[in-house]
Amino acid sequence: MAQPVLPLPELDSGEHEEHSKLYNVVLLDDDEHTYDYVIEMLQKLFFMSADQAYRHAVEVDSQKRTIVLTTELEPAEFAQRQIHGYGADWRMPQSKGSMTAILEPVEK
């Protein structure tokens, strides 16, 4: 005797979309941080290799922005807070604080 096929429970599509939506963590350029600062920060916060971090430092300097991480909202917000909390660049007296990072939704 065949087993009856039961319908799958419905998911709240809004909740599912919110959890699966991805965000870019975008590091913005400024004149208060050195390449060494960017490289050091990315290695410590995101466990990047020196080469990966250097490529991001070049990109943020030349393009004025670089995407350092793409993830769901909560980890993206955490990464942004980590960047904002990293502190000033001790190598530059005019550095008053951390670099700026923004979150941008990934277009599908």
PENOR-V995519 format. One record per backbone hydrogen bond with DSSP energy under -0.5 kcal/mol. CO is the residue of the C=O (numbers start at 0). NH is the residue of the N-H. If there is no record, write none. Layout:
co->[CO/CO]
nh->[NH/NH]
This chain:
co->[3/10/11/11/12/13/14/15/16/20/21/22/23/23/24/24/24/25/26/33/34/35/36/37/38/39/40/41/41/42/48/49/50/51/52/53/54/55/56/57/58/58/59/63/65/65/68/70/71/72/73/74/75/76/77/78/79/80/82/87/88/90/91/93/99/101/103]
nh->[5/12/14/15/16/17/18/19/20/72/105/70/25/103/26/67/68/101/65/37/38/39/40/41/42/43/44/45/47/46/52/53/54/55/56/57/58/59/60/61/62/64/63/28/26/67/24/22/75/76/77/78/79/80/81/82/83/84/85/89/91/92/94/95/27/25/23]
